[in-house]
Amino acid sequence: MVYRYSDFYDDKTVFEQYINQRRSVDNLNDVIEKPILVDLIGNVKGKDILDLGCGDGEIGFDFLNHGCLSYTGVDGSKNMIDFANKNFAGVKNAQFEKSLLQEWNFPTRAYDMVVSRMSLHYLSDSDLLNLFNEVYQSLKVGGEFVFSVEHPFATFNNYSQDYYEVGEQVCYWLDNEVIKVHRKIEDYFNLLQQAGFKIAGLRENRRIDELEGEEKKMPLVLLLKSEK
Ligand SMILES: C[S@@+](CC[C@H](N)C(=O)[O-])C[C@H]1O[C@@H](n2cnc3c(N)ncnc32)[C@H](O)[C@@H]1O
């Protein structure tokens, strides 16, 4: 069976493996992605923050500890949302909603900051453009949008083997198959501009000496910051 979107994370074995991997001390997200993301996000004090494809919402604790006003997480996976609700039980100013990002009803001019970590490469170009339009109208004036995705060098190397062959790719991960979308770096850039955003930053992870083989020779994560 080939999974799509959040269905992948609602598979019991995938979910268990994923959470174990994310909870390990040297997991790649915390080592290579989170520090750059946090740097791009900057000061969160007094901000209303929306997290798209929030998973267990772990980063919400960081935001709340640093004084953000509210943290809202949206994710299509029941496993993830149940886990997040359990972890955040009794925590004020945090809320979670289970919904596919393509179907969520975005409130207008509600957020100072929208973030998304390693989730948007599951969406097609047309869904991503719609989502960027929704994010734009859900941000307050001057609001910011920061997201990370699997780097196009990594998606082309792992799945398509041809950088210019964009689109859905079946990817083998955590002993299962899931559809991810390979697109070029300029595609992320162009879709953001089409939605009206000003690009404020583009980052890639540094070389990680501990990695071996191909993974050591190319960036694995692409991060973009844009402004309304
Ligand atoms: C790699 S996990 C990242 C989770 C979290 N952002 C983090 O960094 O810990 C990707 C998440 O995106 C969610 N996701 C993927 N496609 C989605 C979609 N179309 N709508 C809603 N959530 C989606 C999955 O359910 C999963 O929780």
The ligand as a MOL file (V3000), in Angstrom:
LIG
                    3D

  0  0  0     0  0            999 V3000
M  V30 BEGIN CTAB
M  V30 COUNTS 27 29 0 0 0
M  V30 BEGIN ATOM
M  V30 1 C 7.6650 14.7410 8.9760 0
M  V30 2 S 6.2100 15.0460 9.9050 0 CHG=1
M  V30 3 C 6.6580 16.5790 10.7010 0
M  V30 4 C 5.8560 16.8500 11.9530 0
M  V30 5 C 6.2520 18.1300 12.7080 0
M  V30 6 N 6.0840 19.3130 11.8840 0
M  V30 7 C 7.6670 18.0440 13.2050 0
M  V30 8 O 8.5670 18.6080 12.5820 0
M  V30 9 O 7.8790 17.3800 14.2200 0 CHG=-1
M  V30 10 C 5.0570 15.5680 8.6840 0
M  V30 11 C 3.6720 15.8770 9.2200 0
M  V30 12 O 2.8880 16.4480 8.1760 0
M  V30 13 C 1.5680 15.9550 8.2840 0
M  V30 14 N 0.9320 16.0430 6.9640 0
M  V30 15 C 1.3920 15.5670 5.7930 0
M  V30 16 N 0.5550 15.8860 4.7890 0
M  V30 17 C -0.4700 16.5710 5.3500 0
M  V30 18 C -1.6500 17.1610 4.8270 0
M  V30 19 N -1.9410 17.1320 3.5230 0
M  V30 20 N -2.4830 17.7880 5.6920 0
M  V30 21 C -2.1910 17.8200 7.0340 0
M  V30 22 N -1.0890 17.2970 7.5770 0
M  V30 23 C -0.2340 16.6660 6.7470 0
M  V30 24 C 1.7360 14.5270 8.7650 0
M  V30 25 O 0.5700 14.0150 9.3520 0
M  V30 26 C 2.9110 14.6710 9.7170 0
M  V30 27 O 2.4910 14.8930 11.0340 0
M  V30 END ATOM
M  V30 BEGIN BOND
M  V30 1 1 1 2
M  V30 2 1 2 3
M  V30 3 1 2 10
M  V30 4 1 3 4
M  V30 5 1 4 5
M  V30 6 1 5 6
M  V30 7 1 5 7
M  V30 8 2 7 8
M  V30 9 1 7 9
M  V30 10 1 10 11
M  V30 11 1 11 12
M  V30 12 1 11 26
M  V30 13 1 12 13
M  V30 14 1 13 14
M  V30 15 1 13 24
M  V30 16 1 14 15
M  V30 17 1 14 23
M  V30 18 2 15 16
M  V30 19 1 16 17
M  V30 20 1 17 18
M  V30 21 2 17 23
M  V30 22 1 18 19
M  V30 23 2 18 20
M  V30 24 1 20 21
M  V30 25 2 21 22
M  V30 26 1 22 23
M  V30 27 1 24 25
M  V30 28 1 24 26
M  V30 29 1 26 27
M  V30 END BOND
M  V30 END CTAB
M  END
